[in-house]
Amino acid sequence: MHEIGHIEMSRPNLRRCEDEYLATQWALDHLADYGLDDNGYIVTVMMDYQDYIDREYDRGIRRHCKTLPPKDSLQLKHKGFENYFLKS
Ligand SMILES: [Zn+2]
């Protein structure tokens, strides 16, 4: 689903962290279309992808990228877990 999200959401000039966020959020938003949204494993996978997105974001910071969006705009959301990944 994530890889299909890359195809669906790909745009020019995205930072890596944005690209990964958009692909993953697309996948989360379309799980129900395939009856996959009730799987308890989703939270584990979401956490792994959020860590991945955060690592790519931090790498962008280290590389002095000037076009990074606010980090909290790259927080994955899924029904029932709206605030699950918001870190203080
Ligand atoms: Zn990806």
PDB file of the backbone (N, CA, C, O) and the ligand in Angstrom, with CONECT records:
HET     ZN  A 101       1
ATOM      1  N   MET A   1       0.829  -1.198   0.000  1.00  0.00           N
ATOM      2  CA  MET A   1       0.000   0.000   0.000  1.00  0.00           C
ATOM      3  C   MET A   1       0.873   1.261   0.000  1.00  0.00           C
ATOM      4  O   MET A   1       0.586   2.218  -0.719  1.00  0.00           O
ATOM      5  N   HIS A   2       1.925   1.258   0.798  1.00  0.00           N
ATOM      6  CA  HIS A   2       2.832   2.410   0.851  1.00  0.00           C
ATOM      7  C   HIS A   2       3.432   2.698  -0.530  1.00  0.00           C
ATOM      8  O   HIS A   2       3.536   3.852  -0.946  1.00  0.00           O
ATOM      9  N   GLU A   3       3.822   1.636  -1.227  1.00  0.00           N
ATOM     10  CA  GLU A   3       4.440   1.845  -2.542  1.00  0.00           C
ATOM     11  C   GLU A   3       3.429   2.384  -3.544  1.00  0.00           C
ATOM     12  O   GLU A   3       3.779   3.200  -4.397  1.00  0.00           O
ATOM     13  N   ILE A   4       2.185   1.940  -3.453  1.00  0.00           N
ATOM     14  CA  ILE A   4       1.138   2.510  -4.309  1.00  0.00           C
ATOM     15  C   ILE A   4       0.949   3.984  -3.950  1.00  0.00           C
ATOM     16  O   ILE A   4       0.729   4.823  -4.824  1.00  0.00           O
ATOM     17  N   GLY A   5       1.039   4.287  -2.657  1.00  0.00           N
ATOM     18  CA  GLY A   5       0.953   5.681  -2.203  1.00  0.00           C
ATOM     19  C   GLY A   5       2.005   6.557  -2.857  1.00  0.00           C
ATOM     20  O   GLY A   5       1.745   7.717  -3.178  1.00  0.00           O
ATOM     21  N   HIS A   6       3.209   5.994  -3.056  1.00  0.00           N
ATOM     22  CA  HIS A   6       4.249   6.770  -3.756  1.00  0.00           C
ATOM     23  C   HIS A   6       3.789   7.103  -5.171  1.00  0.00           C
ATOM     24  O   HIS A   6       3.992   8.220  -5.647  1.00  0.00           O
ATOM     25  N   ILE A   7       3.175   6.141  -5.840  1.00  0.00           N
ATOM     26  CA  ILE A   7       2.720   6.380  -7.209  1.00  0.00           C
ATOM     27  C   ILE A   7       1.589   7.411  -7.216  1.00  0.00           C
ATOM     28  O   ILE A   7       1.565   8.311  -8.055  1.00  0.00           O
ATOM     29  N   GLU A   8       0.663   7.272  -6.280  1.00  0.00           N
ATOM     30  CA  GLU A   8      -0.499   8.170  -6.240  1.00  0.00           C
ATOM     31  C   GLU A   8      -0.119   9.599  -5.843  1.00  0.00           C
ATOM     32  O   GLU A   8      -0.680  10.560  -6.370  1.00  0.00           O
ATOM     33  N   MET A   9       0.831   9.740  -4.917  1.00  0.00           N
ATOM     34  CA  MET A   9       1.085  11.049  -4.308  1.00  0.00           C
ATOM     35  C   MET A   9       2.367  11.721  -4.792  1.00  0.00           C
ATOM     36  O   MET A   9       2.696  12.821  -4.348  1.00  0.00           O
ATOM     37  N   SER A  10       3.078  11.080  -5.681  1.00  0.00           N
ATOM     38  CA  SER A  10       4.356  11.619  -6.127  1.00  0.00           C
ATOM     39  C   SER A  10       4.179  12.990  -6.787  1.00  0.00           C
ATOM     40  O   SER A  10       3.295  13.187  -7.620  1.00  0.00           O
ATOM     41  N   ARG A  11       5.038  13.924  -6.394  1.00  0.00           N
ATOM     42  CA  ARG A  11       5.047  15.264  -6.978  1.00  0.00           C
ATOM     43  C   ARG A  11       6.496  15.709  -7.100  1.00  0.00           C
ATOM     44  O   ARG A  11       7.362  15.230  -6.368  1.00  0.00           O
ATOM     45  N   PRO A  12       6.758  16.620  -8.020  1.00  0.00           N
ATOM     46  CA  PRO A  12       8.137  17.104  -8.125  1.00  0.00           C
ATOM     47  C   PRO A  12       8.536  17.908  -6.892  1.00  0.00           C
ATOM     48  O   PRO A  12       7.700  18.536  -6.242  1.00  0.00           O
ATOM     49  N   ASN A  13       9.806  17.875  -6.591  1.00  0.00           N
ATOM     50  CA  ASN A  13      10.405  18.743  -5.564  1.00  0.00           C
ATOM     51  C   ASN A  13       9.945  18.458  -4.143  1.00  0.00           C
ATOM     52  O   ASN A  13      10.037  19.331  -3.280  1.00  0.00           O
ATOM     53  N   LEU A  14       9.453  17.256  -3.884  1.00  0.00           N
ATOM     54  CA  LEU A  14       9.152  16.895  -2.502  1.00  0.00           C
ATOM     55  C   LEU A  14      10.441  16.541  -1.788  1.00  0.00           C
ATOM     56  O   LEU A  14      11.331  15.920  -2.369  1.00  0.00           O
ATOM     57  N   ARG A  15      10.542  16.937  -0.521  1.00  0.00           N
ATOM     58  CA  ARG A  15      11.626  16.433   0.300  1.00  0.00           C
ATOM     59  C   ARG A  15      11.335  14.967   0.596  1.00  0.00           C
ATOM     60  O   ARG A  15      10.189  14.520   0.557  1.00  0.00           O
ATOM     61  N   ARG A  16      12.403  14.230   0.893  1.00  0.00           N
ATOM     62  CA  ARG A  16      12.234  12.795   1.143  1.00  0.00           C
ATOM     63  C   ARG A  16      11.220  12.524   2.261  1.00  0.00           C
ATOM     64  O   ARG A  16      10.373  11.641   2.130  1.00  0.00           O
ATOM     65  N   CYS A  17      11.308  13.279   3.353  1.00  0.00           N
ATOM     66  CA  CYS A  17      10.396  13.041   4.472  1.00  0.00           C
ATOM     67  C   CYS A  17       8.940  13.298   4.056  1.00  0.00           C
ATOM     68  O   CYS A  17       8.038  12.582   4.493  1.00  0.00           O
ATOM     69  N   GLU A  18       8.706  14.319   3.209  1.00  0.00           N
ATOM     70  CA  GLU A  18       7.350  14.607   2.739  1.00  0.00           C
ATOM     71  C   GLU A  18       6.850  13.487   1.836  1.00  0.00           C
ATOM     72  O   GLU A  18       5.697  13.066   1.930  1.00  0.00           O
ATOM     73  N   ASP A  19       7.724  13.014   0.966  1.00  0.00           N
ATOM     74  CA  ASP A  19       7.377  11.935   0.044  1.00  0.00           C
ATOM     75  C   ASP A  19       6.956  10.689   0.829  1.00  0.00           C
ATOM     76  O   ASP A  19       5.949  10.056   0.512  1.00  0.00           O
ATOM     77  N   GLU A  20       7.745  10.344   1.863  1.00  0.00           N
ATOM     78  CA  GLU A  20       7.431   9.156   2.663  1.00  0.00           C
ATOM     79  C   GLU A  20       6.155   9.355   3.488  1.00  0.00           C
ATOM     80  O   GLU A  20       5.353   8.435   3.651  1.00  0.00           O
ATOM     81  N   TYR A  21       5.988  10.573   4.000  1.00  0.00           N
ATOM     82  CA  TYR A  21       4.772  10.867   4.759  1.00  0.00           C
ATOM     83  C   TYR A  21       3.529  10.729   3.865  1.00  0.00           C
ATOM     84  O   TYR A  21       2.566  10.057   4.234  1.00  0.00           O
ATOM     85  N   LEU A  22       3.559  11.364   2.703  1.00  0.00           N
ATOM     86  CA  LEU A  22       2.384  11.355   1.821  1.00  0.00           C
ATOM     87  C   LEU A  22       2.049   9.950   1.352  1.00  0.00           C
ATOM     88  O   LEU A  22       0.875   9.585   1.273  1.00  0.00           O
ATOM     89  N   ALA A  23       3.076   9.151   1.037  1.00  0.00           N
ATOM     90  CA  ALA A  23       2.838   7.768   0.597  1.00  0.00           C
ATOM     91  C   ALA A  23       2.205   6.950   1.715  1.00  0.00           C
ATOM     92  O   ALA A  23       1.278   6.175   1.481  1.00  0.00           O
ATOM     93  N   THR A  24       2.717   7.131   2.939  1.00  0.00           N
ATOM     94  CA  THR A  24       2.205   6.350   4.063  1.00  0.00           C
ATOM     95  C   THR A  24       0.806   6.802   4.454  1.00  0.00           C
ATOM     96  O   THR A  24      -0.060   5.975   4.741  1.00  0.00           O
ATOM     97  N   GLN A  25       0.581   8.120   4.465  1.00  0.00           N
ATOM     98  CA  GLN A  25      -0.751   8.605   4.822  1.00  0.00           C
ATOM     99  C   GLN A  25      -1.772   8.157   3.781  1.00  0.00           C
ATOM    100  O   GLN A  25      -2.900   7.812   4.133  1.00  0.00           O
ATOM    101  N   TRP A  26      -1.397   8.159   2.522  1.00  0.00           N
ATOM    102  CA  TRP A  26      -2.302   7.661   1.478  1.00  0.00           C
ATOM    103  C   TRP A  26      -2.665   6.201   1.772  1.00  0.00           C
ATOM    104  O   TRP A  26      -3.830   5.813   1.684  1.00  0.00           O
ATOM    105  N   ALA A  27      -1.668   5.411   2.117  1.00  0.00           N
ATOM    106  CA  ALA A  27      -1.921   3.995   2.410  1.00  0.00           C
ATOM    107  C   ALA A  27      -2.889   3.862   3.586  1.00  0.00           C
ATOM    108  O   ALA A  27      -3.840   3.082   3.524  1.00  0.00           O
ATOM    109  N   LEU A  28      -2.650   4.615   4.648  1.00  0.00           N
ATOM    110  CA  LEU A  28      -3.541   4.558   5.819  1.00  0.00           C
ATOM    111  C   LEU A  28      -4.959   4.968   5.440  1.00  0.00           C
ATOM    112  O   LEU A  28      -5.928   4.362   5.899  1.00  0.00           O
ATOM    113  N   ASP A  29      -5.078   5.983   4.613  1.00  0.00           N
ATOM    114  CA  ASP A  29      -6.396   6.492   4.235  1.00  0.00           C
ATOM    115  C   ASP A  29      -7.154   5.526   3.333  1.00  0.00           C
ATOM    116  O   ASP A  29      -8.370   5.641   3.184  1.00  0.00           O
ATOM    117  N   HIS A  30      -6.444   4.574   2.730  1.00  0.00           N
ATOM    118  CA  HIS A  30      -7.100   3.656   1.802  1.00  0.00           C
ATOM    119  C   HIS A  30      -7.151   2.214   2.299  1.00  0.00           C
ATOM    120  O   HIS A  30      -7.580   1.323   1.566  1.00  0.00           O
ATOM    121  N   LEU A  31      -6.720   1.977   3.534  1.00  0.00           N
ATOM    122  CA  LEU A  31      -6.762   0.613   4.074  1.00  0.00           C
ATOM    123  C   LEU A  31      -8.178   0.062   4.067  1.00  0.00           C
ATOM    124  O   LEU A  31      -8.401  -1.101   3.732  1.00  0.00           O
ATOM    125  N   ALA A  32      -9.140   0.913   4.441  1.00  0.00           N
ATOM    126  CA  ALA A  32     -10.526   0.443   4.553  1.00  0.00           C
ATOM    127  C   ALA A  32     -11.071  -0.007   3.202  1.00  0.00           C
ATOM    128  O   ALA A  32     -11.939  -0.878   3.138  1.00  0.00           O
ATOM    129  N   ASP A  33     -10.564   0.582   2.130  1.00  0.00           N
ATOM    130  CA  ASP A  33     -11.030   0.200   0.795  1.00  0.00           C
ATOM    131  C   ASP A  33     -10.762  -1.276   0.520  1.00  0.00           C
ATOM    132  O   ASP A  33     -11.427  -1.903  -0.305  1.00  0.00           O
ATOM    133  N   TYR A  34      -9.774  -1.816   1.229  1.00  0.00           N
ATOM    134  CA  TYR A  34      -9.381  -3.213   1.007  1.00  0.00           C
ATOM    135  C   TYR A  34      -9.681  -4.076   2.224  1.00  0.00           C
ATOM    136  O   TYR A  34      -9.219  -5.214   2.318  1.00  0.00           O
ATOM    137  N   GLY A  35     -10.467  -3.522   3.166  1.00  0.00           N
ATOM    138  CA  GLY A  35     -10.821  -4.272   4.365  1.00  0.00           C
ATOM    139  C   GLY A  35      -9.644  -4.552   5.275  1.00  0.00           C
ATOM    140  O   GLY A  35      -9.651  -5.540   6.010  1.00  0.00           O
ATOM    141  N   LEU A  36      -8.624  -3.691   5.240  1.00  0.00           N
ATOM    142  CA  LEU A  36      -7.400  -3.923   6.008  1.00  0.00           C
ATOM    143  C   LEU A  36      -7.269  -3.014   7.224  1.00  0.00           C
ATOM    144  O   LEU A  36      -6.225  -3.003   7.876  1.00  0.00           O
ATOM    145  N   ASP A  37      -8.325  -2.243   7.540  1.00  0.00           N
ATOM    146  CA  ASP A  37      -8.178  -1.235   8.578  1.00  0.00           C
ATOM    147  C   ASP A  37      -8.407  -1.767   9.982  1.00  0.00           C
ATOM    148  O   ASP A  37      -8.240  -1.020  10.946  1.00  0.00           O
ATOM    149  N   ASP A  38      -8.779  -3.014  10.131  1.00  0.00           N
ATOM    150  CA  ASP A  38      -9.057  -3.574  11.449  1.00  0.00           C
ATOM    151  C   ASP A  38      -7.909  -4.423  11.970  1.00  0.00           C
ATOM    152  O   ASP A  38      -8.076  -5.190  12.918  1.00  0.00           O
ATOM    153  N   ASN A  39      -6.787  -4.291  11.373  1.00  0.00           N
ATOM    154  CA  ASN A  39      -5.655  -5.137  11.713  1.00  0.00           C
ATOM    155  C   ASN A  39      -4.831  -4.480  12.823  1.00  0.00           C
ATOM    156  O   ASN A  39      -4.309  -3.383  12.625  1.00  0.00           O
ATOM    157  N   GLY A  40      -4.706  -5.119  13.972  1.00  0.00           N
ATOM    158  CA  GLY A  40      -3.955  -4.553  15.084  1.00  0.00           C
ATOM    159  C   GLY A  40      -2.496  -4.305  14.746  1.00  0.00           C
ATOM    160  O   GLY A  40      -1.829  -3.515  15.415  1.00  0.00           O
ATOM    161  N   TYR A  41      -2.005  -4.955  13.739  1.00  0.00           N
ATOM    162  CA  TYR A  41      -0.624  -4.799  13.306  1.00  0.00           C
ATOM    163  C   TYR A  41      -0.369  -3.421  12.710  1.00  0.00           C
ATOM    164  O   TYR A  41       0.776  -2.980  12.616  1.00  0.00           O
ATOM    165  N   ILE A  42      -1.457  -2.734  12.302  1.00  0.00           N
ATOM    166  CA  ILE A  42      -1.314  -1.435  11.642  1.00  0.00           C
ATOM    167  C   ILE A  42      -0.577  -0.442  12.532  1.00  0.00           C
ATOM    168  O   ILE A  42       0.257   0.321  12.043  1.00  0.00           O
ATOM    169  N   VAL A  43      -0.868  -0.440  13.825  1.00  0.00           N
ATOM    170  CA  VAL A  43      -0.231   0.526  14.718  1.00  0.00           C
ATOM    171  C   VAL A  43       1.277   0.316  14.742  1.00  0.00           C
ATOM    172  O   VAL A  43       2.041   1.281  14.707  1.00  0.00           O
ATOM    173  N   THR A  44       1.700  -0.926  14.800  1.00  0.00           N
ATOM    174  CA  THR A  44       3.133  -1.226  14.792  1.00  0.00           C
ATOM    175  C   THR A  44       3.772  -0.718  13.505  1.00  0.00           C
ATOM    176  O   THR A  44       4.840  -0.105  13.523  1.00  0.00           O
ATOM    177  N   VAL A  45       3.102  -0.983  12.394  1.00  0.00           N
ATOM    178  CA  VAL A  45       3.642  -0.540  11.101  1.00  0.00           C
ATOM    179  C   VAL A  45       3.652   0.984  11.027  1.00  0.00           C
ATOM    180  O   VAL A  45       4.606   1.575  10.520  1.00  0.00           O
ATOM    181  N   MET A  46       2.593   1.622  11.532  1.00  0.00           N
ATOM    182  CA  MET A  46       2.546   3.088  11.545  1.00  0.00           C
ATOM    183  C   MET A  46       3.715   3.652  12.349  1.00  0.00           C
ATOM    184  O   MET A  46       4.360   4.610  11.922  1.00  0.00           O
ATOM    185  N   MET A  47       3.985   3.063  13.504  1.00  0.00           N
ATOM    186  CA  MET A  47       5.087   3.564  14.346  1.00  0.00           C
ATOM    187  C   MET A  47       6.415   3.434  13.612  1.00  0.00           C
ATOM    188  O   MET A  47       7.252   4.335  13.668  1.00  0.00           O
ATOM    189  N   ASP A  48       6.607   2.315  12.925  1.00  0.00           N
ATOM    190  CA  ASP A  48       7.845   2.139  12.160  1.00  0.00           C
ATOM    191  C   ASP A  48       7.966   3.206  11.074  1.00  0.00           C
ATOM    192  O   ASP A  48       9.031   3.792  10.882  1.00  0.00           O
ATOM    193  N   TYR A  49       6.862   3.451  10.367  1.00  0.00           N
ATOM    194  CA  TYR A  49       6.910   4.458   9.305  1.00  0.00           C
ATOM    195  C   TYR A  49       7.083   5.859   9.871  1.00  0.00           C
ATOM    196  O   TYR A  49       7.780   6.686   9.281  1.00  0.00           O
ATOM    197  N   GLN A  50       6.442   6.139  11.033  1.00  0.00           N
ATOM    198  CA  GLN A  50       6.632   7.469  11.630  1.00  0.00           C
ATOM    199  C   GLN A  50       8.093   7.667  12.017  1.00  0.00           C
ATOM    200  O   GLN A  50       8.651   8.744  11.808  1.00  0.00           O
ATOM    201  N   ASP A  51       8.713   6.637  12.579  1.00  0.00           N
ATOM    202  CA  ASP A  51      10.137   6.734  12.913  1.00  0.00           C
ATOM    203  C   ASP A  51      10.963   6.995  11.655  1.00  0.00           C
ATOM    204  O   ASP A  51      11.895   7.800  11.668  1.00  0.00           O
ATOM    205  N   TYR A  52      10.613   6.312  10.583  1.00  0.00           N
ATOM    206  CA  TYR A  52      11.313   6.486   9.307  1.00  0.00           C
ATOM    207  C   TYR A  52      11.173   7.932   8.807  1.00  0.00           C
ATOM    208  O   TYR A  52      12.156   8.559   8.410  1.00  0.00           O
ATOM    209  N   ILE A  53       9.934   8.449   8.832  1.00  0.00           N
ATOM    210  CA  ILE A  53       9.680   9.822   8.392  1.00  0.00           C
ATOM    211  C   ILE A  53      10.472  10.800   9.263  1.00  0.00           C
ATOM    212  O   ILE A  53      11.082  11.741   8.756  1.00  0.00           O
ATOM    213  N   ASP A  54      10.457  10.568  10.575  1.00  0.00           N
ATOM    214  CA  ASP A  54      11.179  11.458  11.495  1.00  0.00           C
ATOM    215  C   ASP A  54      12.684  11.420  11.231  1.00  0.00           C
ATOM    216  O   ASP A  54      13.354  12.451  11.287  1.00  0.00           O
ATOM    217  N   ARG A  55      13.212  10.233  10.944  1.00  0.00           N
ATOM    218  CA  ARG A  55      14.651  10.123  10.640  1.00  0.00           C
ATOM    219  C   ARG A  55      14.992  10.893   9.368  1.00  0.00           C
ATOM    220  O   ARG A  55      16.002  11.594   9.305  1.00  0.00           O
ATOM    221  N   GLU A  56      14.135  10.754   8.354  1.00  0.00           N
ATOM    222  CA  GLU A  56      14.384  11.485   7.103  1.00  0.00           C
ATOM    223  C   GLU A  56      14.276  12.997   7.335  1.00  0.00           C
ATOM    224  O   GLU A  56      15.029  13.773   6.746  1.00  0.00           O
ATOM    225  N   TYR A  57      13.352  13.405   8.181  1.00  0.00           N
ATOM    226  CA  TYR A  57      13.215  14.828   8.512  1.00  0.00           C
ATOM    227  C   TYR A  57      14.490  15.335   9.182  1.00  0.00           C
ATOM    228  O   TYR A  57      15.039  16.369   8.804  1.00  0.00           O
ATOM    229  N   ASP A  58      14.948  14.583  10.185  1.00  0.00           N
ATOM    230  CA  ASP A  58      16.156  14.996  10.910  1.00  0.00           C
ATOM    231  C   ASP A  58      17.362  15.038   9.976  1.00  0.00           C
ATOM    232  O   ASP A  58      18.243  15.885  10.121  1.00  0.00           O
ATOM    233  N   ARG A  59      17.390  14.123   9.025  1.00  0.00           N
ATOM    234  CA  ARG A  59      18.481  14.137   8.050  1.00  0.00           C
ATOM    235  C   ARG A  59      18.399  15.401   7.182  1.00  0.00           C
ATOM    236  O   ARG A  59      19.419  16.005   6.853  1.00  0.00           O
ATOM    237  N   GLY A  60      17.172  15.789   6.819  1.00  0.00           N
ATOM    238  CA  GLY A  60      16.995  17.036   6.073  1.00  0.00           C
ATOM    239  C   GLY A  60      17.504  18.237   6.861  1.00  0.00           C
ATOM    240  O   GLY A  60      18.131  19.137   6.303  1.00  0.00           O
ATOM    241  N   ILE A  61      17.228  18.240   8.163  1.00  0.00           N
ATOM    242  CA  ILE A  61      17.719  19.321   9.032  1.00  0.00           C
ATOM    243  C   ILE A  61      19.251  19.350   9.003  1.00  0.00           C
ATOM    244  O   ILE A  61      19.868  20.405   8.856  1.00  0.00           O
ATOM    245  N   ARG A  62      19.845  18.158   9.147  1.00  0.00           N
ATOM    246  CA  ARG A  62      21.316  18.098   9.165  1.00  0.00           C
ATOM    247  C   ARG A  62      21.906  18.580   7.849  1.00  0.00           C
ATOM    248  O   ARG A  62      23.012  19.119   7.812  1.00  0.00           O
ATOM    249  N   ARG A  63      21.155  18.381   6.764  1.00  0.00           N
ATOM    250  CA  ARG A  63      21.644  18.816   5.448  1.00  0.00           C
ATOM    251  C   ARG A  63      21.238  20.248   5.130  1.00  0.00           C
ATOM    252  O   ARG A  63      21.424  20.718   4.008  1.00  0.00           O
ATOM    253  N   HIS A  64      20.685  20.939   6.121  1.00  0.00           N
ATOM    254  CA  HIS A  64      20.339  22.356   5.994  1.00  0.00           C
ATOM    255  C   HIS A  64      19.310  22.603   4.894  1.00  0.00           C
ATOM    256  O   HIS A  64      19.366  23.625   4.210  1.00  0.00           O
ATOM    257  N   CYS A  65      18.364  21.665   4.719  1.00  0.00           N
ATOM    258  CA  CYS A  65      17.287  21.892   3.759  1.00  0.00           C
ATOM    259  C   CYS A  65      16.459  23.090   4.215  1.00  0.00           C
ATOM    260  O   CYS A  65      16.083  23.192   5.382  1.00  0.00           O
ATOM    261  N   LYS A  66      16.186  23.980   3.289  1.00  0.00           N
ATOM    262  CA  LYS A  66      15.455  25.195   3.648  1.00  0.00           C
ATOM    263  C   LYS A  66      13.963  25.076   3.328  1.00  0.00           C
ATOM    264  O   LYS A  66      13.196  25.987   3.639  1.00  0.00           O
ATOM    265  N   THR A  67      13.549  23.996   2.727  1.00  0.00           N
ATOM    266  CA  THR A  67      12.149  23.887   2.300  1.00  0.00           C
ATOM    267  C   THR A  67      11.384  22.825   3.076  1.00  0.00           C
ATOM    268  O   THR A  67      10.347  22.352   2.612  1.00  0.00           O
ATOM    269  N   LEU A  68      11.876  22.444   4.245  1.00  0.00           N
ATOM    270  CA  LEU A  68      11.164  21.445   5.037  1.00  0.00           C
ATOM    271  C   LEU A  68       9.883  22.042   5.619  1.00  0.00           C
ATOM    272  O   LEU A  68       9.885  23.184   6.078  1.00  0.00           O
ATOM    273  N   PRO A  69       8.801  21.282   5.605  1.00  0.00           N
ATOM    274  CA  PRO A  69       7.568  21.754   6.250  1.00  0.00           C
ATOM    275  C   PRO A  69       7.713  21.621   7.771  1.00  0.00           C
ATOM    276  O   PRO A  69       8.666  21.001   8.244  1.00  0.00           O
ATOM    277  N   PRO A  70       6.787  22.190   8.534  1.00  0.00           N
ATOM    278  CA  PRO A  70       6.835  21.970   9.980  1.00  0.00           C
ATOM    279  C   PRO A  70       6.762  20.471  10.290  1.00  0.00           C
ATOM    280  O   PRO A  70       6.011  19.731   9.654  1.00  0.00           O
ATOM    281  N   LYS A  71       7.551  20.035  11.277  1.00  0.00           N
ATOM    282  CA  LYS A  71       7.617  18.606  11.566  1.00  0.00           C
ATOM    283  C   LYS A  71       6.248  18.046  11.951  1.00  0.00           C
ATOM    284  O   LYS A  71       5.919  16.912  11.601  1.00  0.00           O
ATOM    285  N   ASP A  72       5.448  18.840  12.674  1.00  0.00           N
ATOM    286  CA  ASP A  72       4.154  18.291  13.116  1.00  0.00           C
ATOM    287  C   ASP A  72       3.153  18.145  11.974  1.00  0.00           C
ATOM    288  O   ASP A  72       2.091  17.548  12.156  1.00  0.00           O
ATOM    289  N   SER A  73       3.480  18.682  10.800  1.00  0.00           N
ATOM    290  CA  SER A  73       2.612  18.458   9.641  1.00  0.00           C
ATOM    291  C   SER A  73       2.884  17.092   9.005  1.00  0.00           C
ATOM    292  O   SER A  73       2.179  16.681   8.083  1.00  0.00           O
ATOM    293  N   LEU A  74       3.906  16.394   9.500  1.00  0.00           N
ATOM    294  CA  LEU A  74       4.266  15.076   8.959  1.00  0.00           C
ATOM    295  C   LEU A  74       3.937  13.970   9.954  1.00  0.00           C
ATOM    296  O   LEU A  74       4.575  12.917   9.949  1.00  0.00           O
ATOM    297  N   GLN A  75       2.946  14.206  10.804  1.00  0.00           N
ATOM    298  CA  GLN A  75       2.516  13.194  11.771  1.00  0.00           C
ATOM    299  C   GLN A  75       1.404  12.351  11.147  1.00  0.00           C
ATOM    300  O   GLN A  75       0.365  12.875  10.748  1.00  0.00           O
ATOM    301  N   LEU A  76       1.633  11.058  11.071  1.00  0.00           N
ATOM    302  CA  LEU A  76       0.635  10.157  10.495  1.00  0.00           C
ATOM    303  C   LEU A  76      -0.637  10.166  11.330  1.00  0.00           C
ATOM    304  O   LEU A  76      -0.604  10.275  12.556  1.00  0.00           O
ATOM    305  N   LYS A  77      -1.754  10.050  10.630  1.00  0.00           N
ATOM    306  CA  LYS A  77      -3.048  10.010  11.306  1.00  0.00           C
ATOM    307  C   LYS A  77      -3.849   8.826  10.787  1.00  0.00           C
ATOM    308  O   LYS A  77      -3.821   8.495   9.602  1.00  0.00           O
ATOM    309  N   HIS A  78      -4.555   8.208  11.705  1.00  0.00           N
ATOM    310  CA  HIS A  78      -5.417   7.098  11.315  1.00  0.00           C
ATOM    311  C   HIS A  78      -6.593   7.088  12.266  1.00  0.00           C
ATOM    312  O   HIS A  78      -6.460   7.433  13.441  1.00  0.00           O
ATOM    313  N   LYS A  79      -7.748   6.689  11.751  1.00  0.00           N
ATOM    314  CA  LYS A  79      -8.966   6.674  12.559  1.00  0.00           C
ATOM    315  C   LYS A  79      -8.721   5.949  13.886  1.00  0.00           C
ATOM    316  O   LYS A  79      -8.273   4.803  13.906  1.00  0.00           O
ATOM    317  N   GLY A  80      -9.018   6.629  14.980  1.00  0.00           N
ATOM    318  CA  GLY A  80      -8.818   6.034  16.298  1.00  0.00           C
ATOM    319  C   GLY A  80      -7.446   6.302  16.866  1.00  0.00           C
ATOM    320  O   GLY A  80      -7.193   6.028  18.039  1.00  0.00           O
ATOM    321  N   PHE A  81      -6.553   6.837  16.046  1.00  0.00           N
ATOM    322  CA  PHE A  81      -5.183   7.095  16.511  1.00  0.00           C
ATOM    323  C   PHE A  81      -4.751   8.513  16.133  1.00  0.00           C
ATOM    324  O   PHE A  81      -3.589   8.753  15.805  1.00  0.00           O
ATOM    325  N   GLU A  82      -5.715   9.457  16.183  1.00  0.00           N
ATOM    326  CA  GLU A  82      -5.455  10.795  15.677  1.00  0.00           C
ATOM    327  C   GLU A  82      -4.252  11.456  16.357  1.00  0.00           C
ATOM    328  O   GLU A  82      -3.463  12.146  15.711  1.00  0.00           O
ATOM    329  N   ASN A  83      -4.127  11.240  17.638  1.00  0.00           N
ATOM    330  CA  ASN A  83      -3.041  11.918  18.367  1.00  0.00           C
ATOM    331  C   ASN A  83      -1.967  10.953  18.816  1.00  0.00           C
ATOM    332  O   ASN A  83      -1.130  11.276  19.660  1.00  0.00           O
ATOM    333  N   TYR A  84      -2.001   9.789  18.253  1.00  0.00           N
ATOM    334  CA  TYR A  84      -1.126   8.728  18.731  1.00  0.00           C
ATOM    335  C   TYR A  84       0.349   9.072  18.594  1.00  0.00           C
ATOM    336  O   TYR A  84       1.168   8.692  19.431  1.00  0.00           O
ATOM    337  N   PHE A  85       0.673   9.789  17.539  1.00  0.00           N
ATOM    338  CA  PHE A  85       2.088  10.006  17.229  1.00  0.00           C
ATOM    339  C   PHE A  85       2.572  11.405  17.559  1.00  0.00           C
ATOM    340  O   PHE A  85       3.739  11.732  17.346  1.00  0.00           O
ATOM    341  N   LEU A  86       1.669  12.233  18.083  1.00  0.00           N
ATOM    342  CA  LEU A  86       2.111  13.595  18.398  1.00  0.00           C
ATOM    343  C   LEU A  86       3.078  13.545  19.563  1.00  0.00           C
ATOM    344  O   LEU A  86       2.740  13.100  20.660  1.00  0.00           O
ATOM    345  N   LYS A  87       4.264  14.004  19.305  1.00  0.00           N
ATOM    346  CA  LYS A  87       5.298  13.974  20.327  1.00  0.00           C
ATOM    347  C   LYS A  87       5.488  15.373  20.882  1.00  0.00           C
ATOM    348  O   LYS A  87       5.452  16.352  20.137  1.00  0.00           O
ATOM    349  N   SER A  88       5.687  15.465  22.170  1.00  0.00           N
ATOM    350  CA  SER A  88       5.861  16.790  22.783  1.00  0.00           C
ATOM    351  C   SER A  88       7.307  17.229  22.625  1.00  0.00           C
ATOM    352  O   SER A  88       7.674  18.317  23.070  1.00  0.00           O
TER     353      SER A  88
HETATM  354 ZN    ZN A 101       8.549   4.947   0.731  1.00  0.00          ZN2+
END
